[in-house]
Amino acid sequence: MTTILVTGGAGFIGYHLTKYLLEKDIKVVVYDNFSDYYTPQLKWKNAQEVEKLGATIAEGDILDKKTLARTLEKENCERVIHLAAQPGVRYSTINPDKSLRINVEGTSNVLNVSRECNISRVVISSSSSVFGPTIFMPMNEGHPRNPISFYGVSKLTTENLVSVCRHLYPEFETTIIRPYTVVGSRQRPDMAINIFVSKAMTDEPITVFGDGKQTRDWTNVENMAQAFHLAATRSSAKNENFNIGAGTRISVNKVLSMVSEVTNRELHLEYAEMNRADVRDTFADISKAKRLLGYDPKKTIYDAIEDFTEFWITQYYSNQLLANESSSQAASSISIK
């Protein structure tokens, strides 16, 4: 049985990816530092759930090379999927040093420690933010990279680190995934669908940055889990870069109308100036991923809104995991390796 270590495995994408890998009979080691960027209780809850499904939980930081190396060796890991990062385009504008250190130094650590521990392949999570303003659409892997946020710069730098590894260590396999606007249940509180649904359900005004006509390639997290699995396991993914989206382009206003329909709420919208770190449009050309990986995105943005709304009603807002259970209580019930 293949063993894959997932950095950031207790987070939003990491939770869904870990479940997907376990369903494929892959042994998963979740490596996460349970940071307080957003409520740690949600991440501890995610970890509890995947541990019950068979995952191993290892508390550790990607900035701590010794702990990372010890975990890889102890758990006999063969491959690594690196999701851990300091997320947030707007957050990086306020805290550029933190975003750059965690994303650049952390990824350098993952690459170098993995190579030293004889990991056969590392899949790196980059971002569509590396591209910056759209020059042509749909955006293929060769689209010019000109990021306009510190977050985008940090992710572009990680891609350059991978390029250097490919040049210096050709036997060390790497794959880059560039996710486009990932959506679904258990989203971070700073992400659009979480904000839209939460405010709709509590009858609060929703601030829309820009005119709402800007578009995104909204990618259901279940499609993203599929892509990371393929990138880690398919021989055709070796030393390749892939844009991963839904291959669709939908405006913010259209998504808001979907939120209104799913929640059965009238939305109260307030429009504000668009953030200078945000791009106007994104739209992924996923033909390469389809051709080389067999990537087949079936889940939609509408499915994601339904999933998050159900999660919000049954767990998030009910405070079953956010208010009534402290992170220390949640952690105490997990077997930390």
C-alpha positions as CSV (number, residue, x, y, z in Angstrom):
1,M,0.0,0.0,0.0
2,T,1.4,3.4,-1.0
3,T,1.9,5.9,1.8
4,I,1.4,9.6,1.0
5,L,2.1,12.5,3.4
6,V,-0.2,15.4,3.0
7,T,1.1,18.7,4.4
8,G,-1.8,20.9,5.5
9,G,-4.0,17.8,5.5
10,A,-6.4,19.0,8.2
11,G,-7.3,22.1,6.2
12,F,-10.1,22.7,3.6
13,I,-8.6,21.0,0.6
14,G,-6.5,18.6,2.7
15,Y,-9.6,17.2,4.5
16,H,-11.3,16.3,1.2
17,L,-8.1,15.1,-0.4
18,T,-7.3,12.8,2.6
19,K,-10.8,11.2,2.4
20,Y,-10.4,10.7,-1.4
21,L,-7.0,9.1,-1.0
22,L,-8.3,6.8,1.8
23,E,-11.1,5.7,-0.5
24,K,-8.5,4.7,-3.1
25,D,-6.8,2.4,-0.5
26,I,-3.8,4.7,0.0
27,K,-2.3,5.2,3.4
28,V,-2.4,8.9,4.4
29,V,-0.3,10.8,6.9
30,V,-1.8,14.2,7.7
31,Y,1.0,16.6,8.6
32,D,-0.5,19.9,10.0
33,N,0.5,22.6,12.5
34,F,-3.2,23.5,13.2
35,S,-2.4,27.2,12.9
36,D,-4.7,29.9,14.2
37,Y,-5.0,31.7,10.8
38,Y,-8.6,30.6,11.2
39,T,-10.3,28.6,14.0
40,P,-8.1,25.6,14.8
41,Q,-11.2,23.7,16.1
42,L,-12.4,23.1,12.5
43,K,-9.0,21.6,11.6
44,W,-9.0,19.4,14.7
45,K,-12.5,18.3,13.8
46,N,-11.3,17.5,10.3
47,A,-8.4,15.5,11.7
48,Q,-10.6,13.6,14.1
49,E,-12.9,12.5,11.2
50,V,-10.1,11.4,8.8
51,E,-8.3,9.6,11.7
52,K,-11.5,7.5,12.2
53,L,-11.3,6.6,8.5
54,G,-7.7,5.4,8.9
55,A,-5.4,8.4,8.5
56,T,-2.4,9.0,10.7
57,I,-2.2,12.4,12.3
58,A,1.2,14.1,12.8
59,E,1.4,17.5,14.3
60,G,4.2,19.5,12.7
61,D,5.3,22.6,10.9
62,I,6.8,22.8,7.4
63,L,9.3,25.3,8.8
64,D,10.5,22.5,11.1
65,K,12.7,20.4,8.9
66,K,13.7,17.9,11.7
67,T,10.1,17.0,12.5
68,L,9.2,16.8,8.9
69,A,12.1,14.4,8.2
70,R,11.4,12.3,11.3
71,T,7.7,11.9,10.2
72,L,8.6,10.9,6.7
73,E,11.0,8.3,7.9
74,K,8.9,7.0,10.7
75,E,5.8,6.6,8.6
76,N,7.7,5.1,5.6
77,C,6.2,7.7,3.3
78,E,6.8,7.3,-0.4
79,R,5.1,10.4,-1.8
80,V,4.2,13.9,-0.6
81,I,1.4,16.2,-1.5
82,H,2.3,19.7,-0.3
83,L,-0.8,21.8,0.5
84,A,0.4,23.6,3.6
85,A,0.7,27.4,3.0
86,Q,-0.2,30.8,4.3
87,P,-3.3,31.4,2.1
88,G,-5.0,34.6,1.2
89,V,-4.4,37.2,-1.5
90,R,-5.7,40.0,0.6
91,Y,-4.0,38.7,3.8
92,S,-0.7,38.7,2.0
93,T,-1.1,42.4,1.3
94,I,-1.3,43.0,5.1
95,N,1.3,40.4,6.1
96,P,3.7,39.9,3.2
97,D,6.6,38.7,5.3
98,K,4.6,35.9,6.8
99,S,3.2,34.8,3.5
100,L,6.6,34.8,1.8
101,R,8.3,33.0,4.7
102,I,5.8,30.2,5.1
103,N,5.2,29.6,1.4
104,V,8.7,30.0,0.1
105,E,10.9,28.7,3.0
106,G,8.3,26.1,3.8
107,T,8.2,24.7,0.3
108,S,11.9,24.8,0.1
109,N,12.0,22.6,3.2
110,V,9.4,20.2,1.8
111,L,11.4,19.8,-1.4
112,N,14.8,19.4,0.2
113,V,13.7,17.1,3.1
114,S,11.7,15.0,0.7
115,R,14.6,14.5,-1.6
116,E,16.9,13.7,1.3
117,C,14.4,11.1,2.6
118,N,14.2,9.5,-0.8
119,I,10.6,10.5,-1.5
120,S,9.8,9.4,-5.0
121,R,7.5,12.3,-6.0
122,V,6.4,15.6,-4.5
123,V,3.2,17.3,-5.7
124,I,3.3,21.0,-5.1
125,S,0.2,23.1,-4.7
126,S,0.8,26.4,-6.5
127,S,-2.0,28.8,-7.5
128,S,-3.7,30.5,-10.5
129,S,-2.5,33.7,-8.7
130,V,0.9,33.2,-10.3
131,F,-0.6,34.4,-13.6
132,G,-1.8,37.8,-12.6
133,P,-4.0,39.8,-15.0
134,T,-5.5,37.6,-17.8
135,I,-3.9,38.1,-21.2
136,F,-5.9,35.4,-23.0
137,M,-8.6,32.9,-22.0
138,P,-8.9,30.1,-21.3
139,M,-5.5,30.3,-19.6
140,N,-3.2,27.4,-20.4
141,E,0.0,26.4,-18.6
142,G,2.1,28.6,-20.8
143,H,0.1,31.8,-20.0
144,P,2.6,34.6,-18.9
145,R,3.1,34.7,-15.1
146,N,3.0,38.2,-13.7
147,P,1.5,38.1,-10.2
148,I,0.0,41.2,-8.7
149,S,-0.1,40.1,-5.0
150,F,2.5,39.0,-2.5
151,Y,0.7,35.7,-2.3
152,G,1.0,35.2,-6.1
153,V,4.7,36.1,-5.9
154,S,5.2,33.6,-3.1
155,K,3.6,30.9,-5.2
156,L,5.6,31.8,-8.3
157,T,8.8,31.6,-6.2
158,T,7.8,28.1,-5.1
159,E,7.4,27.2,-8.8
160,N,10.9,28.5,-9.5
161,L,12.2,26.3,-6.6
162,V,10.6,23.3,-8.3
163,S,12.3,24.3,-11.6
164,V,15.7,24.4,-10.0
165,C,15.1,21.0,-8.4
166,R,14.2,19.6,-11.8
167,H,17.4,21.0,-13.3
168,L,19.7,19.8,-10.4
169,Y,18.1,16.6,-9.5
170,P,16.4,15.1,-12.6
171,E,15.7,11.8,-10.8
172,F,13.6,13.6,-8.2
173,E,10.0,13.7,-9.5
174,T,7.9,16.8,-9.0
175,T,4.5,17.9,-10.2
176,I,2.9,21.3,-9.9
177,I,-0.9,21.8,-9.5
178,R,-2.3,25.3,-10.0
179,P,-5.8,25.4,-8.3
180,Y,-8.4,27.8,-9.5
181,T,-10.9,29.2,-6.9
182,V,-11.7,26.1,-4.9
183,V,-15.1,25.8,-3.3
184,G,-17.0,23.3,-1.2
185,S,-17.9,22.4,2.4
186,R,-15.5,23.3,5.2
187,Q,-14.2,26.3,3.4
188,R,-12.1,28.8,5.4
189,P,-14.1,31.7,6.8
190,D,-12.3,34.2,4.5
191,M,-13.4,32.5,1.3
192,A,-16.2,33.8,-0.9
193,I,-18.8,30.9,-0.6
194,N,-18.4,30.8,3.1
195,I,-19.0,34.5,3.4
196,F,-21.9,34.6,1.0
197,V,-23.7,31.7,2.5
198,S,-23.1,32.7,6.1
199,K,-24.3,36.2,5.6
200,A,-27.3,35.0,3.6
201,M,-28.3,32.7,6.3
202,T,-28.0,35.4,9.0
203,D,-29.6,38.1,6.9
204,E,-26.5,40.3,6.9
205,P,-25.3,42.5,4.0
206,I,-22.8,41.0,1.6
207,T,-20.0,43.2,0.4
208,V,-19.1,42.6,-3.2
209,F,-15.7,44.0,-4.2
210,G,-16.1,45.3,-7.8
211,D,-19.2,45.3,-9.9
212,G,-19.8,41.6,-9.6
213,K,-19.3,41.0,-13.3
214,Q,-15.8,39.7,-12.7
215,T,-15.5,36.0,-13.3
216,R,-13.8,33.0,-11.7
217,D,-13.2,29.4,-12.6
218,W,-15.0,28.0,-9.5
219,T,-13.6,24.6,-8.8
220,N,-15.4,22.1,-6.7
221,V,-13.1,20.7,-4.0
222,E,-14.0,17.2,-4.9
223,N,-12.6,17.8,-8.4
224,M,-9.5,19.2,-6.9
225,A,-9.0,16.1,-4.7
226,Q,-9.3,14.0,-7.9
227,A,-6.6,16.1,-9.6
228,F,-4.1,15.8,-6.7
229,H,-4.6,12.1,-6.5
230,L,-3.9,11.8,-10.2
231,A,-0.9,14.0,-10.0
232,A,0.6,11.9,-7.2
233,T,0.0,8.5,-8.9
234,R,0.0,8.8,-12.7
235,S,3.4,8.3,-14.4
236,S,2.4,10.9,-17.0
237,A,2.4,13.6,-14.3
238,K,6.1,13.4,-13.7
239,N,7.8,16.8,-13.9
240,E,4.7,18.4,-15.3
241,N,2.6,21.5,-14.4
242,F,-1.2,21.5,-14.6
243,N,-3.9,24.2,-14.4
244,I,-6.8,22.7,-12.5
245,G,-10.2,24.2,-12.6
246,A,-13.7,23.4,-13.8
247,G,-13.0,24.7,-17.3
248,T,-15.9,27.2,-16.9
249,R,-16.2,30.9,-16.3
250,I,-19.0,32.3,-14.0
251,S,-19.5,35.8,-12.7
252,V,-19.6,36.7,-9.0
253,N,-23.2,38.0,-9.6
254,K,-24.3,34.7,-11.0
255,V,-22.8,32.8,-8.1
256,L,-24.7,35.1,-5.7
257,S,-27.9,34.3,-7.5
258,M,-27.1,30.6,-6.9
259,V,-26.5,31.3,-3.2
260,S,-29.9,33.0,-3.0
261,E,-31.6,30.1,-4.7
262,V,-29.9,27.4,-2.6
263,T,-30.4,29.2,0.8
264,N,-33.8,30.5,-0.2
265,R,-32.8,33.9,1.1
266,E,-33.0,37.4,-0.4
267,L,-29.5,38.8,-0.5
268,H,-28.6,42.3,0.7
269,L,-25.7,43.3,-1.5
270,E,-23.3,46.3,-1.1
271,Y,-20.8,47.0,-3.8
272,A,-17.3,48.3,-3.0
273,E,-14.1,49.1,-4.9
274,M,-12.3,46.1,-6.2
275,N,-9.1,45.2,-4.3
276,R,-6.0,46.0,-6.3
277,A,-4.5,42.6,-5.5
278,D,-7.5,40.8,-7.1
279,V,-7.5,39.9,-10.8
280,R,-10.5,40.6,-12.9
281,D,-11.1,37.2,-14.5
282,T,-9.8,33.6,-14.3
283,F,-10.6,30.7,-16.7
284,A,-8.5,27.6,-16.8
285,D,-7.6,25.6,-19.9
286,I,-7.8,22.1,-18.4
287,S,-7.1,20.2,-21.7
288,K,-3.6,19.2,-20.6
289,A,-4.9,17.7,-17.3
290,K,-7.6,15.9,-19.2
291,R,-5.1,14.5,-21.7
292,L,-2.2,13.5,-19.4
293,L,-4.0,12.8,-16.1
294,G,-7.4,11.7,-17.2
295,Y,-8.8,14.5,-15.1
296,D,-12.6,14.6,-15.3
297,P,-14.3,17.3,-13.2
298,K,-17.9,16.3,-12.6
299,K,-18.9,18.4,-9.6
300,T,-20.1,21.9,-10.1
301,I,-20.1,25.3,-8.3
302,Y,-23.8,24.7,-7.6
303,D,-23.0,21.4,-5.9
304,A,-20.4,23.2,-3.8
305,I,-22.9,25.8,-2.7
306,E,-25.3,23.1,-1.7
307,D,-22.6,21.2,0.2
308,F,-21.4,24.2,2.1
309,T,-25.0,25.3,2.9
310,E,-25.7,21.9,4.4
311,F,-22.5,21.9,6.3
312,W,-23.2,25.4,7.6
313,I,-26.7,24.4,8.8
314,T,-25.7,21.0,10.4
315,Q,-22.3,21.8,11.9
316,Y,-20.8,25.3,11.3
317,Y,-23.6,27.5,12.6
318,S,-24.9,25.0,15.2
319,N,-21.5,25.5,17.0
320,Q,-21.2,21.7,17.4
321,L,-17.6,22.0,16.5
322,L,-16.7,25.7,16.8
323,A,-18.0,26.8,20.2
324,N,-18.8,23.8,22.3
325,E,-15.5,22.0,21.7
326,S,-12.1,23.7,22.3
327,S,-9.2,22.9,20.1
328,S,-7.4,21.4,23.1
329,Q,-10.3,19.1,23.8
330,A,-10.4,18.0,20.1
331,A,-6.7,17.5,20.1
332,S,-6.8,15.3,23.2
333,S,-8.9,12.7,21.4
334,I,-6.5,12.3,18.5
335,S,-3.5,10.0,18.5
336,I,-0.7,12.3,17.5
337,K,2.2,10.5,15.9
